[in-house]
Amino acid sequence: MNIRKLIKSVLFIFVAFSLAFLVYKEFSPKNESNAPDISAKNVDTPTAVDKSALADESRSLKESETKQQNPVPSSKTAVKAGNAKVIAYYFHGTFRCTTCRTIEEYSKKAIETYFASELKNGTLDFKPINVEEADNHHFIQDYQLVSSSLVISLVKQDKEVTWKNLIDVWKHVRDKDRFFQYVKDEVYNFIKEI
């Protein structure tokens, strides 16, 4: 009887440590390899931007919005677009770590900062969605989700044309300026397709 209790105790400890390790690996922001390796369908990967160019652009952004390399489209674009829009989905589960909450907060603020007119005129929507709710399970398969994710979707004539999972939000979450610039650039690439 003592041997059975010992074996059960050892197995319980093993399972507990295994679960703790998996949770740590999943939610540890220190390791960049935690970001899922999911490729977006029908979207070309952007060319790499060197750090000095990113810093210069960030500085010039503060000086004047008109000197940006990627100016934000005006509200006139929405009038021409007709039935086209961009949707920024933030997918999350019921349990949300601090990093997941930060990614949602930064995503929403970046979109509100750079695309206020598009949000107002309806060419852009930001939608946080809990994929653990029964009606939302299909998003996991639709967008190949493995963790909390920011997904940008281009919809024309009520049909999704293309989408992209912005997996680098996990890499940039510790640098707010880089995070904002990354989200701005990616959302802009979709808005200019309207």
Secondary structure, 3 states (H helix, E strand, C coil): CHHHHHHHHHHHHHHHHHHHHHHHHHHCCCCHHHCCCCCCCCCCCCCCCCHHHHHHHHHHHHHCHHHCCCCCCCCHHHHHHCCEEEEEEEEECCCCCHHHHHHHHHHHHHHHHHCHHHHHHCCEEEEEEECCCHHHCHHHHHCCCCCCEEEEEEEECCEEEEEEECCCHHHHCCCHHHHHHHHHHHHHHHHCCC
